[in-house]
Amino acid sequence: MFRKLFGMGPQADLKAIKAQGATILDVRTTGEFAQGHIKGAVNIPLDQLPNKLNKLPKDKPVIACCLSGGRSGSALSLLKANGFDAYNGGGWSALNRELNG
């Protein structure tokens, strides 16, 4: 239910999607991002995302993450509404373990 509520739906193979060249988008604040993040992730805080969509490539998937999955769920809706192939990676630390573990 939590996955469906936050736009994660059926579990996607995020490791395979990352291997296809996906962008990891961290939508936490810059302060949160500075305290730890996935190597190579792009940080665009959720409140700035509507004005910075042009910073993301539209020809590759985007995996959004945050602290727990709530903000990345909101980012997912915005990304999909703007034509991105997007996935909710949930919390950044769990996603980091999934991608690099």
N, C-alpha and C positions, 0 to 999 in steps of 0.2 A: 504494500500500500504506500509506504514512504517513497519508494522509487517512482511509482506512478504519479503521486502527488507533486513531486518536484521535477517531473518531465523526464525521468530516466527510463521509464517504460521497461521493456525486456532488457536484460543485461546485454549490452553491446560488448564486443571484444575490443576494448579500448587500446590494448597493447597493439593489436593488428592495425587499428585505425591510426595510431601514432606512427607505426612503421610505414604507413602510406604518406607520411609527411604532414600529419595534422599539426595545427598550431595549438599549443596549450595556452588557454586564456585564463588568467587568474584575476577575478573580479573583486578581490579584497582591496582594502585601502592600501595606499603606498606604505603606511606604517606597518600594517600587518604583513605585507609582502616582504618588507625589509627584515622581518624577524624570522623568515624562512619561506622557501618556495621551491618549486620544481625547477631544476636546471633548464634554462632555455625558455621558460615560460614568459609570456608577454603579460605585463600588468596594466590593465585598464580598469580602474574602479567602476563598479556597477553604475554609479550616478553619472559617470562621464561617458559611458559606453554609447549612448545614443548619438553623441556628437563625434565619436572616434571610430565608428564602424569602418571608415575608409583605411584605417591602420591595419585591418585584417585582410588577408588574401581570401578572395571568394572562390578560388579554384581549388582549395584544399579544405579538408574537414577542420572544424574547430571543436576542441574539447574544453568546455568551461569548468572551472573549479573555484572554490571559495573556502570557507572554514568548515561548513557542515553540509552544504548542498542547497541551501535555501536561495542564496543570492545567485548561485550558478543556474538554478532553475529559472529565475527571473531572466537572467542573461540568455538562457536557451530560447525562451519565448521570443525575445527581441531579435536574436540572431535568425531564428527560423522565419520570422515575419519579414525579414529583410533578405531572404534567399540564401542564407548560409546552410551548409551541411553541418549541423551542430549536434553535439552530444553533451549531456550533463555528467561530468566526471565526479561530482560530489565534492567531498572534503579533499583539500589538496594533499594532506599527509597520506591518506589512504590511497589516493590516486597515484602518488609518488611510489608507494610500495607496490601497487599493481603494475605500474609501467616499468619499474626498475628492479623488481624483486625476483 
